[in-house]
Every structure is written in C-alpha cells, then in structure tokens.
C-alpha cells in the first residue's frame, strides 16, 4: 500500500472513530491541521486517534511528544503508519 491509497482509508477511520457526523471524509484535506483547524479536534480526540493507530495498525504511542509529531495532519499520519506499521503492506 502507498500513502495515496492509505489517506482516504485513514480519513474514513478518523470520521468513524471520532464520530464526526457532520464531516465528509473526502472534505478533509491531506495537509489540513487536525488540531486548531476547521475540524475542531481537541485533546480527547487525540486520545481516540491514538486508539485508532493501535487498533487498526498496531502502533502504540506512549510519548505525548511523539504523538504531537504524528497527529499533525492526514499526510503525516499516513506516512508514519506506512513507515512503522507491520500490518500495512
């Protein structure tokens, strides 16, 4: 799998895990900030994103500083998943 294949899947998962009923996954831009942007995500949402990474991709994030570097936008998350997940091929 490559980053362009993973990004739409990841957007769907973000909408599902965060229960963003009023957001269409295709409307989330790859480089749009997940926090402080139009999505309006907060610290509770960041915990849900960490759960998403662990459940779907087997990636554990235990260091908050690492999480801040990964959970920047969909592009950054997808690149991190492809580089660090053993479940994505």
WOVENPE-V152232 format. One record per backbone hydrogen bond with DSSP energy under -1.0 kcal/mol. CO is the residue of the C=O (numbers start at 1). NH is the residue of the N-H. E is the energy in kcal/mol with one decimal. If there is no record, write none. Layout:
BEGIN
CO&NH&E  CO&NH&E
END
This chain:
BEGIN
2&6&-2.1  3&7&-2.2  6&10&-2.9  7&11&-2.4  8&12&-1.9  9&13&-2.2  10&14&-2.5  11&15&-2.3  12&16&-2.3  13&17&-3.4  14&18&-2.3  15&20&-2.0  19&21&-1.7  20&23&-1.7  24&27&-2.2  25&28&-1.4  30&75&-2.3  42&46&-1.6  43&47&-1.4  44&48&-1.7  45&49&-2.2  46&50&-1.9  47&51&-2.0  48&52&-2.4  49&53&-2.3  50&54&-1.9  51&55&-3.0  52&56&-2.7  53&57&-1.4  53&59&-2.0  54&58&-1.3  63&67&-2.1  64&68&-2.0  65&69&-1.1  66&70&-1.5  67&71&-3.1  70&72&-1.1  72&34&-2.5  73&77&-2.3  74&78&-2.8  75&79&-2.4  76&80&-2.2  77&81&-2.7  78&82&-2.5  79&83&-1.8  80&84&-1.7  81&85&-2.6
END
